[in-house]
Amino acid sequence: MRKIFAVLLLLFTGLSSVVAQDIITLKSGNELKARILRLNPKDVTFIPENKSDTLSMARNEITKLLYQGGTVIYLSEEERITFNNEPGSDTGSDSLYILGEKDAIRFYKGYKPAATGTLICSIFIPWGLIPAIACSSSPPLINSLDFRNNKLMENPGYYKGYTDKAFKIKKKKVWQNFAIGSGITVGYYILMAGVLFSML
């Protein structure tokens, strides 16, 4: 019984490893099953199916990269991105950088502690300016980026696009909350001044 279970487990594991593959589509129409490691400016680095060697292929020999999670990168003169089979827009030469930016907009929520803290501290004018400056000048920590695809984050272009956009989002949210908190405080003082003036 144990032998049968072990055989079934091995078969299932082998089947999963076959199914869970990236696919590289060549201009010739042929498809290569592989693990895509990196999309570089001039080539694509990958490990072919059932092999351990790392290979590279020029980008101009490839038309499409299909990642296991459903992300599709089209390589052409005017590259475009499809994420989970949804049409994207023209992206220019560095498609993974722009994909990283788009994913940061979708997934990054790690700004909330900094933004909330700034909102609370901004009530105490002008001391609230100190945490606002500190929070907006520090990039997001890696454990707060909320990214969904570890493999894509290993690519420098995608990583830079994601982290750059996440930093911009964090700064924007922090200063928005500083403005809201300061506005509430100023409004409160104006209201109180009006009440006191009317009592005179």
N, C-alpha and C positions, 0 to 999 in steps of 0.2 A: 504493500500500500504506500509506504514511504517512497519507494522507487518511482511509482506511478506519479505521485505528487511532485517529486523532484523533476521528473521529465516534463510534466505539464508546466511547471514553473519556468523551466528553461525555455520551453517552446513559447510561452507567453512573453517572457523577457525578450527573446529573439525577435518575435513578431512586433513588439513595441518598438524595438530599436530600428526595425526596418521602416515602420510606419512613421515614426517620429524623425523625419529627415527634412532638411532644406532641399530645395530644388533650384539648380542653375540652368536656365534656358539659353542655349547658344544661338547665334545668328543662323547657323545651319539648320536649326529646328530641333537638334538633339537636346536631351535633358540629362543633367548629371545630378544624381542624388549625393548629397554631401552635407557636411556641417560647415556652414559659412562662418568664418572667423572674423573677417574684417573687409570692409569696402574701402579701399584706398583711392586716392586721386587718380591713379593710373592703372590699378589692377585690383583683383579680388583674391583674397587669401582664403583657402578652404581645405578641408580634409575629406577626400573622397570616401564614399560608402565602403565599408569593410576593409579600409586601409588606415594606416597610422601616419603616413607621410603627409606633410603640409605642402600644398601646391599653390601656385599663383597663376592667374590668367588675366590677360589684358582686358580692360573694361570694354574696348571696342569689339571684342569677340563675343560679348554677352549682351543679350537683349533684356533679360528679366531675372531677378532674384526673388524666389518665393521662400519666405521664412516659415518655420514650423507653426508659429502662432498666427499666421494669416497675413502678415505684413508683406506687401509686394513692392519691390523697387524696380522700376523700369529704367534701363540704361540706354539713352539715346541722345540725340543732339538737344532735344528739349525734354528733360527727364520729368516724370511725374510720379506721384506716390499714390498707392492705394493701400489704405489701412483697413484690414478685415473686410476686403472686397468693397470698400466704399471709395468712389472716385475722389481724387484729390486735385490739386492745382499744379500748374507748372512750377518747378522748383529750381531750375538752373543747374549748375554743375555739382553742388554739394547737397545731394538729396537727403542724406542721412542727418546733416546738420539741421535742415528744415523740419525733417520728421521729428527730431529731438525737441525742437521748439514747439511743434504742435502737440506732442505728447505731454510736455511740461504744462501747457495750457489745460489739457484734459485732466491730468492726474495730480499735479503738485498742489498740496494743501498744507505743506509744512510751515507756511508763513503765519498760520493762525496764532500760535503762542506769542510770537513777536508783535504781531499786529494788535492782539488783545491787550498785551502788557502796555504797549504804547498808548492805546486808547485810555486805559485807566490812569496812567501816569500823566497824560497830557492835561488832565483836569487841574493839576498843580502847576500853573504857569509861573515862571518860565522853566521850572525844573523838568517838565515833561519833554523838553527839547533834548535832554541828555540821552535818555533811552531811545528816542527816535533816531538820533544820529548814530548811536551805537548799533542798533538793530539793522538800520538800512545800509550800513557800511560793511557788515559782515556777511559773506556768502552763506547760503544754506548748508547745513551739515549733511554729510552723505546719507545718514540714517533718517533724514527728514525729507528726502527728495521724492518719495512715493512713486518711484518708477516701477513699471510692470514687467519689463523685459531685460533680464540680466545679460543676455547675449548681445543685445543692441548696445547696452551701456558699456560693453567692452570695446566698442568702436569709438575711436577718438572724435570723429565728426559728430556722431550722435550724442556722445557724452557732453561735448562742448555746447552743442545746440540746446540740450536739455538743461544743463546747469546755468548757461547764460540767461536763458529765458526764465528759469526759476528765480534767479537773483533779481531780475527786473521785476518779476511779479511780487517778490517779497518787498522790495523797496517801495513799489507803488502802493501796496496795501498798508505798509507801515505809515507812510506819509498821509495817506487817505484817513487813517484812523487818528493820526495826530491832529489833522485839520478838524475832524469831527469832534474830538474831545475838547480841543481848544475853543472851537465855535460854541459848544455847549457851555463852557465855563464863561466865556465872554458874554454870551447871551444871558446867563444867569446874573452876572454882575450888572449888566445894563438894566435888567428887569428889577433887581433890588434897588438900584439907584433911582429908577423911576418911582418905585413905591415910596422910598424915603423922601424923595422930592415932593411927592403929592401930599405927604403928611405934614409938610412944613407950612 
